Amino acid sequence: MTNPVLQQLVEMRGIETHYVDAWGKPATISESSQTKLLNGLGYDTSNEAAIEQQLSEEARKIWQTPLNPVQVLRQSDTVPFSVRLPIELVTDEYTVALSFEDGQTFVHTFAPVDETLVNVAQLEDVEYHEYAVTLPVQAPTGYHTLSLSVEGDDEPLCSMRVIIAPSACFIPESIAAGKKIWGLSVQLYCVRSQKNWGMGDFSDLALLTEKAAATGAEFIGLNPIHALYPANPDACSPYGPSSRRWLNYLYLDVTAMPCFDDASVQTIVNDAAFQEKLAAARAADLVDYAAVASLKLPALSALFDVYYNKYLTKNTKQNKAFKAFVEAGGESLDMLAVYDTLQEKLAEEGKPSWGWPVFPEEFREYHKPDVAVFREQNKKRVSFYLFLQWQAALQLQAASDVATNAGMAIGLYRDLAVGVSEGSAEIWGNKDLYCTGASVGAPPDILGPLGQNWGLPPMDPYKLYEQAYQPIIDLFASNMAGSGALRIDHVMALLRLWWVTKGDHAKDGGYVYYPVDDLLAILALESHRNQSLVIGEDLGTVPEEIREKLADNGVHSYRVFFFEQAKDGGFYSPAHYPVQSMSTLTTHDMPTLTGFWHCLDLELGKELGLYPTDEILSVLYHDRHKNKQAILDTLHGHHSISDNISRDVNVTGMTTELNRGMQLHMAAGSSALLSLQLEDWLEMDKPVNVPGTFNEYPNWRRKLSQPLETIFDNQDITNLAAKLTAVRKQASTD
């Protein structure tokens, strides 16, 4: 970049200028993209004087604040920190009080001038010094507070958060000792059952967990179950939620809730029209979210009215438990409930309501006075949405308890989406944190040659730091609740995110870096506090050094068979995958095994217009043919399939034997965890999601082909489960 002042700002805000792309080639972020990213971060880059002024203001803000907002450390025998003061104050005596979570306090007195001088700055007529101070104390892991005061003064000058983390993420003893396990991954909404109301629910999850555990599964992997939009049910992508801290109320099993048997509720659900709509929703091959919401919301509202009058207007144990949940949820929970109520009211009035950007001006931010008035005027309906979150948490925990009681090594594992949609409640409640003029995405790579724009505004890394990392702490903690493992979608977000300025093409974005060491430390701390193993989805453009850093921090890698391919086109044996990894054959963004083998995804892509030319499609068919032959070669080479299956791809279609052989081939691998898609157990052919499409394909709607109650009655499936368990056990001893 030709402007050195602008370059200084680029470097200060962690904007990358060069990177290595998915094909291993050097790539450059254009100067215009760098400038736009600075604009997205709130900087005026119109002229050099404006840039210099902003740099000066940033420096002044730092130097005139004695302590940093937060210090993140790994546990050791000391606690180091920095202090910045004007030179005339550095000879004074100061007291540091480090208050631990358990209530104990370590007190230390020092004079900055006696410590190590690490930096000096001149701001106008004042010289500032920065000193490195080391407290001689081994602090326990946790979230602590360090206060700085002048010796003899009662009131502290300032304080900072001190986060002490373990060296790596939690790993269950059995996994750490070498046990190799398998489990099922399921899109919960896709589950059919004889009892649910048109989409999978938490009772289905409990039953699936019970049945899978009985066959040898050690975990059930879930899609993100984050809160979506009650007033806009067709906004159904689990990866574009409204809030990642809270749950999608549509997963509630209404029939399992208190007061469901009340006459007022039964009158609604036993109505002929209701039963007709319920039967249609259950029978549909695609989840009809609007229909499910139209069934559940009226029943839940009637149920809540009964519960409210019976328990929440009196001094009952139920009311105490509800209030404790609401208090623990704090502003984040209240914000979501107010948002859902407000969006519902606007929709009922026929006003624009898809998200806060189209709300009336007085309602476009949670902390506005008119929002507080609205909340007071709609107090009971806000309580209704608070109640739904409470009940959802209880039902999820009940499903998790089934896994615990069954002795599963992990139990439920949850999925944390990389962001929230632009109109989300999460942004509405903390606008300072998010850069709504940009979106998270990905540079051009093998999966997306033109790059990807996911429509998810990114967090400003410096604002996250200024907020002492509380938003990310809350995200990790809430998504580890009720589970034994957490999968972090696009784990590269802990290091860097590809930002795309609104209105620009995805390929014209750029990388913005995040404080990866701090974030990994917090992840490790929350992992131990919640006894949760961590899996990082590290696909796409991933520098090798971050893979090493993730591994050192106890994060399990994510290995997809079809992507583990050598330069000569052959597929690596799963025996060569890292032990500290979760392996899988397919994912929610890929075709099923049957779809892949019969090229149904390519046919579908042609129908949807995903391929600009026939030549591109022809190349894809040619590559698929070669890959299938290479797969047959590796399966036969490792004796994972019998000679009943031909070695020639030209005469080999997907069969049950080949399907099972591929799964057992993975089971013999070295990864500690093996995740298998329930769709592949059922030999389904249609994908649940087609990346790059919006309305062209019914993403996030396709149901499983069989009801939950009958899946495990299939002898072929129970035989497969028994073989998977045996092969995994053998792999544990190899």
N, C-alpha and C positions, 0 to 999 in steps of 0.2 A: 504494500500500500504506500502511495507516494506521500501522504500526509502523516508525518510522525506523531502529531498530536492525536489524530484520530486512531492511529495504530496503538498508541498508549492506552486509549480507552477500550479498544478491542481486546487487548491483552488483559487489562484489568477486569473485564467482565467475562473472561473465559470463552471468548468466541474463537473457534479454531479457524486457522487460515489454510491448513493443508491436512489431508488425511489419506489413508490407503483404502481404496474402494473394495467391493466384494470380490473383484477379480484379481486383487493383489497389486493394483496399479496406483501410482500416486495421483491424487486429485487435488484440485485447488478450489477454495471457496472464493467466488468473485468478490471484488471490492464493493460492488453495489449490494450484494447479498449481505456482506458484513455491515454495511451502513444501515440497511433495512432492519437487521436484527437489533442494532443499537437503538433504532427508532422504536422497535417493538418493546424494548426494555425501558422506554420512557425518556431517552436522551434526544436532545436537540442537536443535530449534526449539520445544521444549515450553514454554519460558518465556524472558523477556527476560534474566534473569540468566545463563542457560546460553549464550544467544547472545553476550552481552557477553564472557563468559569465553573463548569460542572465538575471538572477534575479537581479544582481547588476546593469546591464545596464538599466533595467526597472526602478529600484529605482532611479538611477542617473537622468534619463530623467524626472521623475516626480518632484524630489526635485529641479532640476535646472531650472524648469519652474515655475515662480512665480504664475501664474494663471492657472486654469483648462481650457480646450478648451471651455467648455460650462457648464452653471449652469441652471438647470431646476427647477422652483419653482411654487407652486400654489400662486395665488394672495393673499397678506396679507398686513399688515401695514409696513413691513420691507423687505429689500432685504439682506439676509445673503450670504457671500461668504468667501472663504479661500484664504490666501496669504502665499507663502513660500519664505523665504529669508535666506541668510547666517546671522549668528548671529551678525556680525559686522555692518549689515545694518538695523537691526530691530529698532534702536532708531531714525532713520531718519524720517523726515516728508514726507508723500506721499499724492498725490491728486488722488482721484477716480472721474472719470467723467462717469456717467451712461446716455448714449444717447438713448432716446426713439425713436420709429418709427415715431412719429409725429414731430420730429425735436427738441423737448425740451431736456434739459440736466439738470441732478441733479449733483451737485459737492459737494464733501465731502473730508475734510482733516483729516488725522489721522497719528499716529505713531504706528506701529505694536506692540511695546512693551507695549502699553497701552491697547491692546485688549486681548482676551482670548487665551492663549497658549494651543494648542490641540495636538501637536505632535513635536517630536524632532528626528533628524537623524544625524549620523556622516558619512560623505563621505570623506574618506581619512583624510586629516587634517582639513576639514572644517565642522563646526557644522551648521546645518540648523534648523530653527524653522518654524512651521506652526501655523498661528493665524486665529481664526474665527472672522470675521469683520461683523458688522451689519449696514447697511445703513438705516437711519430713513426716509424712503420714501415709499409711496404706489405706486408701479409701475403699469401702465396699462398692461393689457394682450397684449402679442405680442412678437416680436423678437427685442431685444435691444442689445446694445454694451456697455461693461464696460471696460474703459481704466485706466491703472495704470501708474502714472508718479511720478518721484521725484519732490517734491515741488519746484516750480520755473523753472522746465524744460518744454520746449514746446513739445518735442518729448516723447511720452509714452514709457515706458519700454515694455509693452505688453498689450494685450487686450483679452477679452473673450466674447462669446455670452451669453446673459442672456435671458432665455425664461420664460415668465410669463404666466401661464395657468389658466383657470377657474377650478372650483372644479370638474366638471363633463361634459360629452358630452352634446351637444345640443339635446333637445327633443322638437318637435313642441308643441305649447300651447294646441292644441286640444287633442293630445295624452297624454300629462302630466295631462290634466284635466279628463282623464278617457275614452276618446273616443276609441272604438275598431273598427278596420278597417280590410278590406281584400284586397288582390290584387293578380295578376297573376305573376307567374315566367315563363320565356320563354328563351329558347336557341335561340337567335336572328337568327343565321345562319340557323336554322331549319324551319323558317317561309316560307311557300309557299305564293305566290301572283301572280296575273295576270300580274304584271308589273316588278317584280324583275328579275335579270339576273341569277337565279339559286340558290340563297341563300338569306336569309332575309337581308334587308338593313335598313338604317336610315329612309327612307320614310315609309317602312313597320312598323317600330317602332312608328312613328308618328300616323299612321292610327290605329294601335293596341291600342295605348294609348287613342286616341279619342273614339274609340268604347267601350273599357273597362270602361273608365270613365263614359260613358253614361249609363252603366249598374250598376254603384255603386262602381266599383273598385277605390281604393285610391292610388294604386301604381302599377308599372310594374317592376318586378325584372329581371335583366339581368345577363347572364353569363359574365365572364370577356371579355371585348371587347378590350383587349390590342393588341398592334402591334405584328404581327407575322412575317412571312418571305416572302416578295413579290416574291423573286426568288426561293422559295421552298414552294409553296402553300400547298403541302400535309402535311407539318408539321403544323397540324391544331388544336392541342390541345390548348384550351383557357387557360389551366393551365400550359402551358410550353412556355410562350411568349418570344419574343425578347426584348421588353421593356414594362414595366408596366405603364410608364408615358404617353405613346402615344397610338394612336388608330389603329385598323386594317383597312387599307384602303379598303378592300373588302366590308366593310359595306357601302361604298359610293353608293348612287343612282346616277349613271352617268347621267341619263336623267334629273335630277334636277339641274345639275351643269351649271354654266355660260358657254356660247359658245358651248353648246351641239348642238344647232341648226345650227351651221356653216356648210357650204357645205362640207368641208373636213372631218368633223366628220360624217356627215350623209352618205357620200359615203362609209365609213367603215361599219357603222351599218346597212345599207340597202343592203349590198352585200348579195347575195343569200346564200353563204356558211356561212356567219356570222349568218344570220337569222336561218339557219338550226341548227347550233350549239347552238344558243340561245334557240330555241324551245326544243332541247334535254336536255339542262341543266335545264330548267324549269320543264320538265316532269319527270325527274329522281326522284326516291324515296330516293336516297342518294345524298347529296351535293357532286358534283364533283368539288373540289376546283381548280384543275388544269384547268378545262374547264372554270370555272368562271373567273379565273385570265387571261386566254387567250382571254376572251371576254373583260374584263374591261381594262387591261393594254394598249392595242393598242388604244382603244377609248379615254382613259384618256390621253395618250401621245399626240394624235392628238388635243384633246381639249386644253391641256396645251400649245401646240405650238401657237394656236390661241390666247389664253389668254395672254401668255407671250409677244407676239409681239404687242398686242392691249393695254395692261395695264402695264406690268412689266418693260418695257424699257422706260417708260415715267413717268413724275411727275403727277400721277393720284391718286385719292382717294383710288382706289383699291391697287395700289402699296404701298401707305402709310400704309394701313391696313395690307397688307401682311408682310411688313417689321416690323411693330409693333408686329405681332404674332411671327415672327422669333426671334426678339430681346428678347421678353418675354420668349420664349422657351429656349434660351441660348445654352450652350454647349450640353446639353442633347438632344435637338431637332436636332442640327447640326450633332451630333454624329450618331443618328439614320439614318438621310438622307444620310450621307456619307457611313455608313455601308450598307444600302440597295443598294446604287449605286455600291459599290465595290462588294458585293455579286452577283449582277446582271451581272456585267462585267465578273467576274470569271466564272460564270455559262455559259455565252455566249461563252467564250473561251474554254469551256469543261474542266476547271480545278476544282479541289476539292473546294467546296464552301458551304458545309452545315453549317459551322460556323467558327468563327475566329481561332479555333485551327488548321484548315487545310488551312488557308490563307497562302500565301507566307510570309516568316519570316518578311519582311520589312513592312507588312500590319497587323501584329497580335495585334496591339495596336493602339488605336485612336490617341494618342499623338506623334506617330513616325513621323519624318520629311517626309518620303515618302508618308504617308497618306495625309499630307498637300499638297504635290505636286499633288497627285492624285485628291484631292478635287478641286484644281485650274484648272486642266486639264479637269475636268468633272463638271464644275460649273453649267451648265444649267440643267444637269440631277439631280444633288443634289437639285437644286431649284425645280425641278419637285416633288421630294419626300417631300420636305418642303411644297409645295403647296397642296399635297394630305392630309397632316396632318392638314393644315389650313382648308381645305374644310370639312374634317371629323369632326373637332371640331364645325364648323358652323352648319352642318347637325344634329349633336347630340344635340346641343343647341336648334335648331328648334324643335326637338322632345320633348325636355324638356319644351319648351315654350307651347307646346300643353297641357301638363299636368298642367302647371301653369294656363293657361287660362281656363281649364276645372274645376279648383278649387280642384284638387286632394290634399289630406292632405300631401302626400309625393311626388308623381310623380314618376320619374324614380329612381330606386335604383340600384347601380352598385356593382360589385363584384371585390375585390382586391385579385389576386392570391398570394400564399405564396412565390413564387419565380420565377426565370427565368431559361430557359434552359442553358446548359453549353456553347453552341456556340452563345449566345445572344449578341445583341448590348449593352445591359445594362452592361454586364460584360466587354465587349471589351473596353468600355469607362471608366471603373473604376475598374481595376483589383486589386488594393490594397484592395478594400473593400470586395471582394469575395474570399472564400477559395475553389478553384477549385479541390482540392484533396479530397473533401468530397461532400456529397449530403444530402439534407433534406429528411426525411422519417418519419416513425413511428415505435415504438416498437411493438412486437406482441400484438394484441388485438382481440376483437370479430370479427371485420370486416376483419382483416388480421392476422390470427393466426401465420403466419411466419414472420410478420413484413413487412414493406413497404419501398421501396427505390424509391423516386420520380424523381431522376435525376436532381435535382435543387441545384446547389451550394449555400451554405449559406453565409450570410454576417458575417464578423468578428465583434462581438459586440464592441471590443475595437477600431477598425478602424472606425466604425460608430460613436463612441463617439469622436474620434479625428477629424472627419469631421463635428463636431458640429451638428450631426444628420440631416444634410441637405438632404441626400438621402431619409430618411424616411419622412421628412417634404414634400419633393417634391412628394413622392408617395401618401401620404394622400391627399394633396391639389389637385393634378391632377385628382385623382379618385373620388373626391367629386364634381368636376366641372361638370356642366350640370346635376345634380341629387339632390335628396332630402334625400338620404340615401346611406350609404356605408356598404356593407357586407364584413367583413374581413375573408377570407378563412383561416381556421386553426389559429384562434385568439390566440391560445397558443403560437404562435411564438413571441408574445410580452413578454412572460415570459421565454420560453425555446424552443429549437428545438432539435429534435432527429437527430444527425449527424451520417452518415454512411460513413466510410472511403472508398474511391474508391477501388473496388475490393473485399470488405468484404460483408458478408451477412447482410441483414437489421437487423437481431436480435442481431448482434454483435456491434451495434452502441452505442451511449451514448448521454446523454442530455448535452447541452451547454446553460448556462443561459444568458439572455439579461437584460438590465436595465429597467425592466417592469414599474417602477413608472415614469421614465422619458418618456418612450414611450407612456404610457397612458395619461400623461399630454399633450404631443404634440398632441395626437389624440383628446383630449378634446378641445385644442386650435383651431385646424384646423376644427373641427366639428362646433364650434361656428362661425368661420370666414366664413365658407361656408354654414352655416345653414343646416347641414346635420346630420340626425339621424344615429347612428352607431349600427350595428348588428354584433356580434362576433360568428363565427361558432365554438362552443365549444364542439364538439363531440370527442369521443375517450378517451384517457387517460388524464383526467383533474383533478388536485387536487382541492378539495373543496374550499381551501382558494383563489385560483385564480378566481373561479366563484364569490365568495363574493367580491373580489377586482374589478372585471369587473362590477358587479352590482353597487358597490359604485361609480364607475366612469361613470355611466350612459350608459354603453354598454348593449344592449339588447342581452339576451341569445338566443340560437337557439334550439328549441325543436321539435324533429321528433317523431311523434306518435308511430311508430314501435319500437323505442328505449326507450320509456318511459314505462318500464315494471317492475312490482314488482317481488320480489323473488319467489312468488308463481305462477308466469306466467301470472297473470292478468295484464291488461293494465290500467295505471293511467288515470283517467278522465282528459280531457283537462282543466276542471275547477280548477284543482290543479296545473297547470303550473304557473310559475312566471308571474305576470302582465307585468313586464319589459322583455318581450321576443317576438320573432317571432316563431310561431308554423307552422308546415307543416306536411303533410301526407308522402310525398316522396321527394326525391332529385334527382339530375342528376346522382348520383352514385348508385341509387337503381332502382329496377323494377317499372314499373307503377302499379297502383292498379290492373288492369286486369292481368298483368304479375305476380304480387305477388300472387294473389288469385288462379290463375290456375297453379302456380309453373312453369311458362314458363322460369323464370330465372334459375331455377335448371335444367330444360331440356337443356337450352342453355349452361349452365356451363358444363354439361356432354359432349355435343357436342364439346365444346372448350377445353376439357381436363383439366378443372380447379380443378377437384376432384381426388385425387390420387387413391382412392379405392371406390368400390361400398358401402362399409360399411359407409364411411363418407357421401356419398350421401344419403344413407338410413336414417341416423340420421337426416340429414337436412330435408328430407321429413317428417319424424315423428314430428320434432319440428315445421315445418310449419303447419302441421295438427292441432297440439295443439294450436298454436298461432291463427289460424283462428277461432277455436272454442272459444277461450278466447275473440277474437274481437267481434264475434257474441254475446257473453254473455254481454259484456260491452255496445254494441250498443242497445241491447234490454233492458238492465238494466236502461239505461238512456233515454229510449223511443225515441232514435234517428232514429229508423227504425220501420216500422209497422209489424204486424203479417202476412203480405203478404210474408215476408221473413222468412223462417224456422229458428228455433233455433238450428237445427242440421246441423253441417258443412258437414256431409256426403251427404246431399242432396241439398246443397246450393252452386250454382255457382255465379260468379260475374254477376250482372245485373245492368242496369241503376239505378234502385231504390236503390240498395245497394251502388253503387258508389256515388250517390248523398247523401245518408244517412250518409256515412262516412264523406263527406265534411261538411255537416251541423252539425254533431257531433263536429267537430273541431271548427266550427264557434261559437258554444255556450260556448267555453272555455274562460279562463281568460286572455290569452295572448293579449297584446295590438295589435299585428299584426298577421294576418293569411295569409300565402302564399300558393297558390294552383297552381299546375302544369297545364299548358294548355293541356298537353298530357292526363291528367286525365279527363279534361272536354270533350275531344274528345274520351275518352274510348279506347285509343291506347294500344297496347300490347307489343311493342318492346321498349327496353331501348335505351337511347341515348349514354350511356357509360357503359362498363363492366369493373370495376376495375380489375387490374391484367392482362389485355390483351393489346397487342400492334397492331399487324397486324392480329391477329386471328379474330377480330370483327371490323366492320367499325365505331369505336368510333367517336363521334362528327360530324356525317354525316346524321343520320336518320332524314328525314324531317317530319313535321306535316302531318297528313293524309288529312287535308282539307285546301283549300286556305283561306287566311285571309279575303277576301271579303265576304265569305259565312258563316263563323263561327257564327257571331252574328245575322244571319238570322234564326238560328235554335231556334225555340220556346222553346225547352227543355232547351237549354243553357241560354237563357234570363230569363226563369223562375227560374233556379238555381241561377243565379246572383241576382235576386230580393229577393229570400229566404235568400241567404247569407247576403245581406245587412240588411234585417229585423232581422235576428238572431243576427248579430253583434250589431245592434242597441239595441236589448233587452239585450244582454250581457253587454253593456255599463251602463245600469241602474241597473243591478242586484247587 
